[in-house]
């Protein structure tokens, strides 16, 4: 079937038989707004336990504070834009679906690939941090991390294979435990807080260096990547649209509620952890919160052991939730024909089993072979920031091109709000190159290879019946008629 009938030039759509979508059907009505908010918090909460602290080594506390404030602004503005898009276009493709409607098939696929890179790589980084916590506890006498990585992927992919409802409810419970651990940590550290410890990294000779910014202005840019880690993956909530009870109402409530919780947690952890233990003490730690407690109290205590054990719950919650996210993004791209179609097959429980297993296998191999959580963070962040740029452009384009699109929720401030998010996302992309050119180059290479696959192969084999493609085709047909 050639292009036309509402389809853009340069792509062709193949006919599929009646069973195609039946074999690619998710379980609807599995989540209300509270579970969606829990999904958003759980996807990110590991960032409070580990990862953010590397920003202290690059920017000092002041640099990381400024970077986190900028990224908090970016994510808040972006979440308000995504709340509108998710309510107006409630499809499993989420960011890919939004960009497909606004920017066409190539723009949609580029966005989807960037999101997929973020979500496929982030669990591998989290698996490395989980092994760091396990080794710090001396559990099982392990001297090698790969068994931990294997167990993480095997157990939690296995739970997802059982069904989305079961997975989301378990995830919510794990997240609640993790939040309790963060609050207990904060209560223990605030008694030892000393402002001087925030600024215990000596100033360098970098431009603009001071006690507040020991690495100067370049340190702020370098710390942007780690400020992102406090919020990375909250944008995955719209990927649950086809499994939500009432996505037009619940999506805005869920993603905004999650963002409010994450802002509060980031503010608390960023202040009390380095303010209690010292910025220099935790700047390079794979398990900074238990390490901070050990430094403050002069050795292991009941609280440090509690935070270490329960800190695993925070890491597991994010690991668990991002597995959900990567499977839905891969499912949507495959269902529409952008990637091999067998990757979108679902089982009798309505779970996309191939989209769970294939990235899970790749993630395990990455975690086991690199063992470098910081490198994997940087790869994931580059994919994330690239997708943020494209999604915010999509919001702005749709506001101008389709002002009459039904929008159950409208972004406060409209395109000004998403314009702020867009400008900060561009700055974050640049920062990723500055911090780790290798990670940025790897991510960019993956995206380029994927786009070549689209241009040379999949653009001639898209599936018109996929929901994201139907949305876009109907919109194009309406514009041509008018």
PyMOL commands that set and color helices and strands:
alter all, ss='L'
color gray80, all
select helices_A, chain A and resi 33-44+46-49+54-88+95-137+139-141+146-162+164-190+195-198+216-228+234-243+247-277+279-282+288-297+302-335+341-344+353-370+373-401+415-435+437-456+458-460+467-481
alter helices_A, ss='H'
color red, helices_A
select strands_A, chain A and resi 13-14+462-463
alter strands_A, ss='S'
color yellow, strands_A
deselect
rebuild
show_as cartoon
